[in-house]
Structure formats: C-alpha cells, structure tokens
C-alpha cells in the first residue's frame, strides 16, 4: 500500500484550526477559509511593510497605523487592515493601493466570459455561487482590459526569421454577435534560430481547413 504523501501543512496545525468547529462551515462564507485568507494576507502585507521600512530606514520612515479595505475574493468579501507608513511611500504588491479584487478574481470573470457567459450571467453566477454583487461596469472593465492586452500582443514586432513554423487548429466555443458558436481557432507556432518557441498568431475561422496562411 502506497504511503500517504506528507502534507505541506502538518496535520496537527489543521487539527488546531478545526478544533471545536464544524468542518462543513470551514468552506462557507466568512468561515475558516476566509479567515485564513484574511490572516495570511495581513501577515504578508505586514511583512511587505517591514521590508519597505528597512529600505527607507535612513529616511526615518515608520509605521503609522492601518487603513481598512474591503477586497473581493473567489469566495466572498474580506475586510483587510492595510499597514500605513508616515511618509505614505508604501505601495504593497499583494494588494495595490487602488486594487479592490484579490489576485485571481479577474481570471474567474475572464474564464466565464470566454465560456460564452454574458455580463448578466456572470453577475448572477457570482451572486449565486459566492454571494458577491458586482456591477456590469466591473465585468466590462475586466474583459476590456484583457482585450487591450490582446491587441497590444497582436501588434508586437516579430522576429525577422523563424526557421520552423507549425500550424494547428482547435474547436472552441466563441461568442459571436450575441450567440455562442463553434469555430476553429488556428495557432501558428514559430521556432527561433536559438530554439526558443513563440506563438506568432491566433485567428478564428468559421470552419477547419480554411488554411493557415
């Protein structure tokens, strides 16, 4: 019988966290999982502040209390205490000053949008599954930001020479004029002289066999 792989978090720590608590409630809204997210996020933010103050020790910068901030996560909303410094030069990397969504939340919206869900459907899904109310403007802002990055990527300069170019196509569901249709997405993969691989382009056709030229 195969031995159980040693967990990254020791069992005795998990037992302490779950002591006297209903295991089912650990994954509920405002349950243990959300409390852990809050505790770990605040621990990381304070570590960032300590590092920041070490870098500015000659300037005499010190801590100056905390600001409260509500942040959307995959499971709900958590209230964080963000450390503050006297010179107001601290800009945390985990949760930026003007960021209201925890890393990974935008990816959830983009994933749902890519699967053909409308803005209204995404709103309803987040409300039913996570108890989160998001505005249509937020959903649009997230998806528009991705489209801007795609446009920038499409307009980037390419290498003058790719000795090898591979082409392939996959069938995916694509939103087209308010409807979800099956289309062929073509992919061109170039191999540079040094052996590095790069995606040269992606484009959509109504059917496979339309060519990769």
C-alpha positions as CSV (number, residue, x, y, z in Angstrom):
1,X,0.0,0.0,0.0
2,X,1.4,3.4,-1.0
3,X,2.4,5.7,1.8
4,X,0.5,8.9,2.3
5,X,2.4,11.9,0.9
6,X,3.5,14.2,3.7
7,X,1.2,17.3,3.6
8,X,2.6,20.8,3.2
9,X,0.6,21.9,6.2
10,X,1.1,19.5,9.1
11,X,-2.0,17.6,10.4
12,X,-1.6,18.9,13.9
13,X,-1.9,22.5,12.7
14,X,-5.1,21.7,10.8
15,X,-6.4,19.9,13.9
16,X,-5.8,23.1,15.9
17,X,-7.5,25.3,13.3
18,X,-10.6,23.0,13.2
19,X,-10.8,22.4,16.9
20,X,-14.3,23.0,18.2
21,X,-15.5,24.0,14.7
22,X,-17.9,22.3,12.2
23,X,-15.7,21.1,9.3
24,X,-18.5,21.9,6.8
25,X,-18.6,25.5,7.9
26,X,-14.9,25.9,7.2
27,X,-15.7,26.4,3.4
28,X,-18.8,28.6,4.0
29,X,-18.9,32.3,3.5
30,X,-17.0,34.0,6.4
31,X,-15.8,30.6,7.5
32,X,-12.4,29.3,8.4
33,X,-11.1,29.5,4.8
34,X,-12.0,33.2,4.6
35,X,-10.4,33.8,8.0
36,X,-7.2,32.1,6.8
37,X,-7.2,34.3,3.7
38,X,-7.5,37.4,5.8
39,X,-4.8,36.3,8.3
40,X,-2.4,35.3,5.6
41,X,-3.0,38.4,3.5
42,X,-2.4,40.7,6.5
43,X,0.7,38.7,7.5
44,X,2.1,39.2,4.0
45,X,1.2,42.9,4.0
46,X,2.9,43.5,7.3
47,X,6.0,41.6,6.0
48,X,6.0,43.8,3.0
49,X,5.8,46.9,5.2
50,X,8.8,45.6,7.3
51,X,10.8,45.2,4.2
52,X,9.8,48.6,2.9
53,X,10.8,50.3,6.2
54,X,14.1,48.5,6.1
55,X,14.8,50.1,2.7
56,X,13.8,53.6,4.0
57,X,15.5,53.4,7.4
58,X,17.7,56.4,6.6
59,X,14.7,58.5,5.8
60,X,13.3,57.9,9.3
61,X,10.1,56.3,7.9
62,X,7.9,54.4,10.5
63,X,4.6,52.7,10.8
64,X,1.5,54.8,11.1
65,X,-1.4,52.6,11.9
66,X,-3.7,50.8,9.5
67,X,-6.4,51.5,6.9
68,X,-9.4,49.2,6.4
69,X,-10.1,47.9,2.9
70,X,-12.8,45.5,1.6
71,X,-11.5,43.2,-1.1
72,X,-13.4,40.8,-3.3
73,X,-12.1,37.2,-3.4
74,X,-13.2,34.0,-5.1
75,X,-15.3,33.0,-2.1
76,X,-16.7,36.4,-1.0
77,X,-15.6,39.7,0.5
78,X,-13.0,40.1,3.2
79,X,-12.0,43.2,5.2
80,X,-8.3,43.7,5.5
81,X,-6.2,46.0,7.6
82,X,-3.6,47.6,5.4
83,X,-0.5,48.9,7.2
84,X,0.3,52.6,6.7
85,X,3.6,54.5,6.9
86,X,4.2,58.1,7.9
87,X,5.8,59.1,4.6
88,X,3.0,57.5,2.6
89,X,5.5,55.8,0.3
90,X,4.4,52.2,1.0
91,X,2.7,50.6,-2.1
92,X,2.0,46.9,-1.3
93,X,2.5,44.3,-4.0
94,X,-0.1,41.8,-2.7
95,X,-3.0,44.3,-2.8
96,X,-2.1,47.5,-4.6
97,X,-3.4,50.9,-3.3
98,X,-6.4,51.1,-5.7
99,X,-7.0,47.4,-6.1
100,X,-10.3,46.0,-4.9
101,X,-10.1,42.5,-6.2
102,X,-7.8,39.8,-4.8
103,X,-5.4,38.3,-7.3
104,X,-7.2,35.6,-9.3
105,X,-10.6,37.2,-9.2
106,X,-10.3,38.8,-12.6
107,X,-9.3,35.5,-14.1
108,X,-12.6,34.0,-12.9
109,X,-14.5,36.7,-14.7
110,X,-12.4,36.3,-17.9
111,X,-12.9,32.5,-17.7
112,X,-16.7,32.8,-17.5
113,X,-16.7,35.4,-20.3
114,X,-14.5,33.1,-22.5
115,X,-17.0,30.3,-22.0
116,X,-19.7,32.4,-23.6
117,X,-21.5,33.8,-20.5
118,X,-23.0,37.2,-20.8
119,X,-22.3,40.1,-18.4
120,X,-25.7,39.5,-16.8
121,X,-25.0,35.7,-16.5
122,X,-21.6,36.4,-14.9
123,X,-23.3,38.8,-12.4
124,X,-25.8,36.1,-11.5
125,X,-23.2,33.3,-11.3
126,X,-21.0,35.3,-8.8
127,X,-24.1,36.3,-6.8
128,X,-25.4,32.7,-6.5
129,X,-22.1,30.9,-6.0
130,X,-20.1,33.4,-3.9
131,X,-22.7,35.9,-2.6
132,X,-20.8,38.7,-4.4
133,X,-22.5,41.6,-6.1
134,X,-20.5,43.0,-9.0
135,X,-21.6,45.8,-11.3
136,X,-21.8,45.4,-15.1
137,X,-19.1,48.1,-15.3
138,X,-16.7,45.9,-13.3
139,X,-17.2,42.9,-15.6
140,X,-16.8,45.0,-18.7
141,X,-13.7,46.7,-17.3
142,X,-12.1,43.3,-16.7
143,X,-12.9,41.9,-20.1
144,X,-11.9,45.2,-21.9
145,X,-8.5,45.2,-20.1
146,X,-7.9,41.7,-21.5
147,X,-8.9,42.8,-25.0
148,X,-6.5,45.7,-24.8
149,X,-3.7,43.3,-23.8
150,X,-4.6,41.0,-26.7
151,X,-4.5,44.0,-29.2
152,X,-1.1,45.0,-27.9
153,X,0.2,41.5,-28.2
154,X,-1.2,41.2,-31.8
155,X,0.7,44.4,-32.8
156,X,4.0,43.4,-31.3
157,X,7.1,43.2,-33.6
158,X,8.1,39.7,-34.6
159,X,11.5,38.1,-35.3
160,X,12.8,38.6,-38.9
161,X,13.3,34.8,-39.3
162,X,11.6,31.7,-37.9
163,X,13.3,28.6,-39.4
164,X,10.3,26.4,-38.4
165,X,6.6,27.3,-38.2
166,X,3.9,24.9,-37.0
167,X,0.2,25.4,-37.6
168,X,-2.7,23.7,-35.9
169,X,-6.4,24.3,-35.1
170,X,-8.8,23.5,-32.3
171,X,-12.5,23.8,-32.0
172,X,-13.8,26.2,-29.3
173,X,-17.0,28.0,-28.4
174,X,-16.8,31.7,-29.4
175,X,-19.2,34.5,-28.6
176,X,-20.3,36.0,-32.0
177,X,-23.0,38.6,-32.4
178,X,-24.6,37.7,-29.1
179,X,-24.6,33.9,-29.8
180,X,-22.1,31.2,-28.9
181,X,-20.8,29.3,-31.9
182,X,-18.3,26.5,-32.6
183,X,-15.3,27.8,-34.5
184,X,-11.8,26.8,-35.4
185,X,-9.0,28.7,-33.8
186,X,-5.8,28.5,-35.7
187,X,-2.4,28.8,-34.0
188,X,0.9,29.5,-35.6
189,X,4.0,28.5,-33.5
190,X,7.4,29.7,-34.6
191,X,10.8,28.3,-33.6
192,X,13.6,30.8,-33.5
193,X,17.2,30.1,-34.5
194,X,18.2,29.7,-30.9
195,X,15.4,27.0,-30.4
196,X,13.1,29.3,-28.4
197,X,9.4,28.9,-29.3
198,X,6.9,31.7,-29.7
199,X,3.3,32.0,-30.6
200,X,3.2,34.0,-33.8
201,X,-0.5,34.5,-34.0
202,X,-4.0,33.2,-33.3
203,X,-7.0,33.7,-35.6
204,X,-10.5,32.4,-35.9
205,X,-12.2,30.9,-38.9
206,X,-15.7,29.6,-39.4
207,X,-14.5,26.1,-40.1
208,X,-11.4,24.0,-40.1
209,X,-9.5,23.5,-43.3
210,X,-9.6,27.2,-44.2
211,X,-5.8,27.3,-44.2
212,X,-3.0,28.5,-42.0
213,X,-1.6,31.1,-44.4
